[in-house]
Amino acid sequence: MRLSLTDNKYHEPFQRIAYYRDVLDRIRVLPAVRSAAAVTALPYSDHSNGRGFTIEGRPVEPGPLPGAMYQVTTPGYFELVHIPLVAGRLLAVTDGPDAPKVALISQRMSERWWKNESPLGKRIRLGGADSKAPWITIVGVVGDIMHNPYDREPRRTIYVPFPQAPQLWMDIGVRIAGDPLALAPAVSAAIRAVDREQPIADLRTMERSIHNRAIGLNYMAVLMGVFGLLALCLSAIGVYGVMAYMVSEQTHEIGIRMALGAERPNVLAMVFRRGMLTIGAGLVVGLPLAFGLARLLASLIYGVTANDVATFVSIPLALIAAATLAIYIPARRATKIDPIIALRYE
């Protein structure tokens, strides 16, 4: 859910700190609640804020500043969304407004700007070289997390403790054992017990948030799936038609072979061997092209893999099945007709 405090009512930082502390304390004591936290932007919430920063001891290069997603959070956030600690320590309740300014960074951010060294103990400052913001000491590195289904890779992220940068607008996340919506009224009541005039927005499950954010991708996936199925059907029909025509053209030859005493199984095996060689040649040419196009698609759309075994096995099998029917039906028909009629076939 989303809480947006008004500045005229919660103008002082200590008021914001007290409000969110009371809200989280009331939520955590509810039955079935495993953890609760406040953060600037929960994953898939479409609430995000990017900030440029300066690294102490490094020259400011011309052009845009290094940037990262800026997250203000309470300590329980990392437990809430299962973000692992990679190095250093997590944020703690002792990181209060009067404590030294600290921050955590994501692993991808660490690998980008501290590739060959540990970022622990290094300091950054929000803004450029002329910024008056205080220096922030990096005390930990945490795992990466996807915030948007359209992101191709995790965002570089800075996490700062809420008491050191209290915000008016915060997302509240609650992990619940069981149905989350069943406890939604109790969570809402706990929030209103702190301030009954405070509105609650965007109250929904994480599953619903992911669905809402990915609805465009879901629509495109269904649409592409329908077109893909249609293309498969047309391909199977085309293969059937080509193979059936090829076998029907062999009716005259089949009649000659049977007139000379060839057995029906032998004739069918011969026709199948020719047809399967044609299909095999098509697959030898087509599968590498399909794999190359799949790699191209994987580079354009997040979540698409080029080595989808199920696809590269099921589609050729479907085409082989269509070709098998196309070969068997006319070949069987041709072997059942009178050899004299087959010899006269045009």
N, C-alpha and C positions, 0 to 999 in steps of 0.2 A: 504494500500500500504506500501511498505518498502523503506526506504531511507537509503543509506549507504554512509556516508561522508568519504572522504579520509583524512588520518592523516596529510599528508604534506600540505593540503590546510586549514584544520580546526584543527590545532594542539592545539591551546590554548582553554581552556574551554570557555572563553567569546565568542569566535567565534562560537562555537557550540550552545551556548545559544542564541546568536543573530540570527543565521540562523533559528533555529526551531521556535523562537518567531515570526520572520517575516513571515515564511511559514504559521503558524497557524493564524496569524492576517489577511493575505490575503485570506485564505480559509474561515474564519468566516464571512467575509463581502459578500460572494457570495450569490446570491438569493437561497432560499430553504434550506440553510445550517442551521441546528438547533444547532449543536455543533461539535467541532473538538478538537482532543487531540493527543499528542504523547506519546507513551509508549514503553517500551522495547519489549513487546510481547503481541499483541492482542490475545484474545481467539481464539483458533482453527487456529492459524497462524504457529504453529510448531516452534516458536521462544521462547525459554525459557532458563532461567539461574538459577540454584540452587546455594545457598550459605550457608555455615555453619556459625554459629554465637555463641557468648558467651553472657550469661546473667550476668549482673553486680550483684555481691553479692552472686553468686552461685558457688560452687566448680565445676571445670571442671572434669567430670567423664571420666574414661578410655573408649576408643572406639571412634566411629565417633561423631563428633559434632552435636548438633541440627541443622537441615537444613530446609530451606524454599525456595520457589520461590522468586527470587529477581527481583522486578519491579521498574524501574526508570520511572517516569511519570510526566506529566504536570497536573495542578489542574483539568482541565476539563475532565479528563479520567473517573472519577466516575459518572459524569453526562452522559457521552457518552454511557457507557455500563450499566447504571442504577444499580450501586452498592450502596446499602443504607448505611448510616452512622448508626452504632450501638451505639457507645459511643465516647465521645471526640469531635474532630473537624476534618475536612478534610484538605488536603493540600491547601495552599494559595499562592498567588503571592508574599507575604511578606517572604516566605521561600526561600530567595535568597542565593547566594553563601557565603555571609558573615554573614548570620543569623545562630542561633544555629541549629545544625544538628537534624533533626526530621524524624519521619517515622510513617506510619500507618501499622497496621497488620490486617490480616483477622480474622474473628471470630473463625474459627477453630484453628488457631494458638494461639489465646488468650485462648481458652478452653484447649489446650494441655499443655501450659507452665505456665499459670496463672489461673488455674482452680478455685481456691477458693479466688482469689483476683483480683483487677482491674489492668490491665497492664499499665494504664495511668500514665505517669511520670516515669515509669521504663526505664532502659537503656540497650541497647544491643550493641554489637560490632561485625562487620563482622570478621570472622577468629577465631583462637583459643586464648589461654591465652597469647601467645607471640605476638599477632597481634599488629601492630602499627596503625591500623585504628581508627578513632575517635569514641567516644561513641555517640550513637544515641538515642534520647529521643522519646519514644512512645507517640504520642499526640492524637491518635484516633484508633478506631476499626471499620472496615467496614465489610459488608456482604461477604459471600463466593461466588465464581464463578467457573464454570467448564471451564477448558482450553482445554480439550482433550476428545473426545468421549470414549476413552479407559480408562480414569480415573474412578476408582470406587467411589471416593469421591473428594470433592474440595481440592485443594492443599493449604497447609499453605503458606501464602504469606506475604512478606514485601514490602511496597511501600515507596519509597523515592522520594523527589522532584527533578525534572530534573536539576534545577540550582545548586544543591548541589552534583550532580554526573553526569555531562553531558556526554552522550554517542555519539559515532559516528553512530551507527546503531539504528534506531528507526522505529517502526511502526506508521503510521499516520492513525487514524480512523476518519471518517466523518459521522455524522448522518444527513440524508437528508430527507426532506419531498417530497415524490414522488419517481420516478424511480432513483435510485442512479447512474446507468450507464449513464443516460442522462446528468448528471452534471460532469461526469468523465473528459471530455476534459477541462472544465473550471477549475477544481481542478488541473489538470496537468499543465495548463498554469500558474496558480497562483504559483505553485512550481518553474517552470522554470523562472518566473519573478524575483525570488530571486537569482537563480543561473542556468543559461540556460544549463550548462554542467552537472548538477546533474541528474543522471539516476533515473528512477522510476521503481521499481520492484514489482511484485505480486499485481498488481492493480486488485481487484475483489471485489464482494459484500461479505458480511458476510455469506449470504446464500450459496454462492458458496464455501467459505472456509469450512463451516461445512460439505457440501456435499463431498468435496475433502478429508477431514480428516476422514470422516465416510464411505468412499466408500467400505472399506474392510468389515465393519459391515453390510452395505447395501447388499453387495454381499452375505454374509453368511446368512443374514435374508431371502433374496429371495430364496437361495438354500435350507435353512431349511424349508421355507414355501412350496416349491415344494415337498420336500420329505415328509413333514407333510401331504400335500394334497393327495399324492400318498398313504401314509400309511392309511389315512382315507378311501380312495376308496377301498383299499385292505381289510381293516377291515369291511367295509360295505358289500363287496362281500362275505367275509368269513361268516359274520353273516347271510347274506341272504341264503348262501348255507347250513349252519348248520340248520337253522330254517326250510328251505324248505324240507330238508331231514327228519327232525324230524316229520313234519306234514305229509309228504308222507308215513311215517311208520305207521301213525295212520289211513290210508285209510281203513284198514280192520275193525278197531273199529268203524270208522264213518259209514261204511256200516251196521254193526250190529245195531247201535243206530237208524239209519234211517229206517231199516227194522222193528224195534220194535216200530216205530212211533214217533221218536224224530223229532222235528221241526228243519228246517235248521238254523234259527237264534240262537237257543239254542246250536246247534252243533258248529257253528262258535264262539259263545261266549266261549264255553268250550275250544276250540283249542286256541283262543286268550289268555285266562286266563293262560293256561299252558305255552304258548310261552312267555308272558310278565313276568311271574314269573322267567323264565330262564334268560331273559334279565335283569330283575331287580337284580337278584343275581349277574350277571356279573358286573353291574354298582356299586353295593355295594362294591364289591371287587376291581374293577378297579379305581374308582374315588379317594379313599384315596391314592392308589399307584401313580396315576397321580399327585395328589396334592403334595405328597412328592418329586417326581422327579422335579416338577416345582419349589419347594423351593430350591432344589439342583442347578437347572439351574440359578435361581435368584442370588444365592451366587457366581456364576462363571461369569456371564455376566451382566454388568451394564445396567440398564433400563428394565430388564426383571422382571416382578412381578409374584409372586406365586398366587395371588388372582385375576386373570383375569376372571371376571364374564362371559364375552362374550364367552371365550373359553370353560369354564366349563359348559356352558349351550348349546351352539350350537353343540359341538361334540357329547354329549349324545343324543341330539335330532336327529342328523343325523343317529346315530346308531339305535335309536328306530324306525325311519322312515324306514330304511332298513329292520329291523326285522319285522315291520308291513307288508310291502309288501311281505316278505318271508313267513309270516304266512297266509296272506289273499289269495294270488293267489293259492297255492296248496289246501288250505282248501276249498275255493270256488269251485275249480275244483272237489274236492272229493265229495262235497255235491250235485253236479249236475249229477253225474254218477248214473246209475241204481244200487239200493242196491244189486241185485243179482251179478252184475259184481264186486262191491266193496267187497262182501263176498268171491269171488273167487280170489281177488287180492293178489298177492305174491310180 
